Amino acid sequence: MKAIDKEFWRNKKVLITGFEGFLGSNLVQAMLEREAKVIGLDIKTFRKETILCSRDYKKMVVYKGSVANRNFIRGILRKHSINVIFHLAAEAIVNRSQVNPLKAFKSNVAGTWEVLEAVRLQGNVQAIVVASSDKAYGAHKKLPYREEASLVANHPYDVSKSCADLITNTYFHTYGLPVAITRCGNIYGPGDFNFSRLIPDAMRSLIINKVLKIRSDGTFVRDYVYVDDIVAGYIKIVELMKKKSLLGEAFNLSDEKPITVVKLLKEISKFNLFENKLKYKIMNTAKYEIKEQYLSAVKARRILGWKPRYCLREGLRKTAKWYLGYFNKR
């Protein structure tokens, strides 16, 4: 395993919005390992799940609040002289966004412009990575998605990510903010407590021996990326932002190996870690979801020198072991 380079990050003041979430919590750990000064902001803090996972809050500064509160954000920037921002805070569940679109727009769209406006007014931030999504592209006939593809989303969650993406672009082109955008495939791995997502729900269903309900018809195609690989991509972008003039750039992060829902479940079923067999039921109730969605990561490979370290099988095995340990401790 490659040794961690701490020199770039040591004592850097890093603000992570949405730090209690799945990706955020993994990014926090990576920053602490690199001896950065981590400042975390989330709408909820000290959640039961993260306490069970033994998060070390003593090594970071924690704020509870909304990214849609510009003055609050400015106060954090001013107090801590923030160097780097990872803006991850968002409404991340597609179904919830369909039920309550205004909440998604406030969190994902207004939350993004308020963070960027706070930086514009306060200044001195060296790098900002904004988490977009493959959903920002909308439906395209030509696959895989490449970064130059149009953002033509139609439905609440997807549109909220398209808007955040475009707003981030505006703050670069008009005001010169040091931003970069990430668009990722489906992220999975330890610490994901959003059980409406396929992989966490499949793991839980195996462990507690319940029938997994599949919203789609089982043939929907996605790409899946292990969370450690995504964290590595975020870190690479910041480390190379100035050196390679990455300001205003967007990067897809993907394993470039799309797979159907049913084939993914077959991969999970191959492990002999579980006492139970995976049972699932095709509901075919999914609405407004794109049938085939996957990304090209050629740009990230070429410019960042990034590529996934974990193949799907290895990532799923590590994830399965983590969920077994988590449920056994409860």
Secondary structure, DSSP 8 states (H G I E B T S, - for coil): ------TTTTT-EEEEETTTSHHHHHHHHHHHHTT-EEEEEESS-S-HHHHHTT--GGGEEEEES-TT-HHHHHHHHHHHT--EEEE--S---HHHHHH-HHHHIIIIIIHHHHHHHHHHHH----EEEEE--GGGGB--SS-SB-TTS--B--SHHHHHHHHHHHHHHHHHHTT---EEEEEESEEESTT---TTSHHHHHHHHHHHT--EEESS-S--EE-EEEHHHHHHHHHHHHHHHTTTT-TT-EEEE--S--EEHHHHHHHHHT-SS-SS---EEE-----S--SB--B--HHIIIII----SS-HHHHHHHHHHHHHHHHHH-
